[in-house]
Amino acid sequence: MSQPPSHSSGPQLAAQLAAFEGRPAVAGGVGKDPVNEPMIRHWCEALGDSSPAYAGPDAVAPATMLQVWTMGGLSGHSSRSEAYEELLALLDDAGCTSVVATDCEQEYLRPLRPGDRVAFDSVVESVVGPKTTKLGTGYFVTTRMDVRVEGEPVGTHRFRILKYAPSHAPGASRAPETSTGRERAATRPRPVVNRDNAGFWDGVGRRQLLIQRCLECRALRFPWLPGCNACGSGDWDTVEACGDGTVFSYVVMHHPPFPAFDPPYAVGLIELAEGVRIISNVIGVPYDKVRIGMPVRLEFVRYEDGQPELPVFRGDLPGEVGG
C-alpha cells in the first residue's frame, strides 16, 4: 500500500494541522427550512418508522433527523469558514485529495417540533493522523456542531471524515479504458430487460439513447415507465437524446468491491440537455476529478465480449483537449 507524499506526514504538517483544532468550521449557520411535517413524513416512510410520536398535532421530529435541518443541499451553505477551507486545502496539498465520511455521534437535548428553525455553529474538534487504512493513508478530521433553537441548545452532532491519499498511483484513473488490465474474476451483470424498458434497450442496440415522451401532455420522462408520471396517460413515443449533458451529482464507488468492477470509479447522475436525468458511469477523467456541473458527452461502450454496449458519459476537464 502506497504512502502519501513524504511532506504530508512530517512534523511541520502535524503542527500546521494541530493549529486548526478549536477554530470554527461553520459560523452563524441557519437551517434553510424550518422543521416541517413533510420532511418528517418522508424520513419516516423511507425508514419504515410508524411511531405515532412523529404525526399529529403534538408531533416531534425523529431525534436522528438532527443533521437534516442543518444541511445545505446542493447549493451548500455560505457560512462555512475560511479556516475549514484552509484546512482542507492544506490536506489536498499534502496529497490527501480523497475524502470519505467515517462516522458521526449525536447528543439530543430536547425534541425538535414542526416550526422550529435551527441555528448552528461548528468547530474543528480534532485532526488525527497520519493513519493508514485500506483506502490509503491520511488524517481523520472531526467537527462538532452545536445546534440551537432561539438560543436554546437542542443537540450536538460530531462528524468525522478521512482525508486520504489514495492507495493507487496518484492521479491514475480507474475508468475502463485506463484500468490496470488485471483479469476480472467475474463478468458484469447484464441489464435487466422487461416489457416496460425493452424499447430503451432496443435503442441502445442501435446506439441511440431514447427518452419517452407523453403524447398527451408532451412531458419527457426517464427512466422508462408504462404511464406518464405527470398526467397518467399510457400513450407515448420517443425522442432521441442529443448526447450532451452535465454532472448533476455523483458518487465515487470504493466499497463494497465487486470482482467485475475496478474501484474506485465514478457513477454520475447526468442531467441531459433535454432535461431528464440518467445514472451512468463517468469515464475519460480520473475519478477524483469529476465535479458537479462538469460537461459530459454520451458514448456507447462494450466492456466485455458477448455483452451489450452500454451508454456512458465522457467527462471534459477544463483546459484539456479530447476529455
Buried (B, 14 or more C-beta within 10 A) or exposed (E): EBBBBEEBBEEEBBEBBEBBBEBBBBBEBEBBEBBEBEBBEEBBEEEEEEEEEBBEEEBBBBBEBBBBBBEBEEEEBEBBBEBBEEBBEBBEEBBBBBBBEEEBEBBBBEBBBBEBBBBBBBBBBBBBBBEBBEBBBBBBBBBBBBBBBEEEEBBBBBBBBBBBBBBBEEEBBBBBEEBEEEEBEEEBEEEEBEEEBEBBBEBBEEEBBBBBBBEEEEBBBBEBBEBBEEEEEEEBEBBEBEBBBBBBEBBBBBEEEBEEBBBBBBBBBBBBEBEBBBBBBBBBBBBBBBEEEBBBBBBBBEBEEEBBBBBBBBBBBEEEEEB
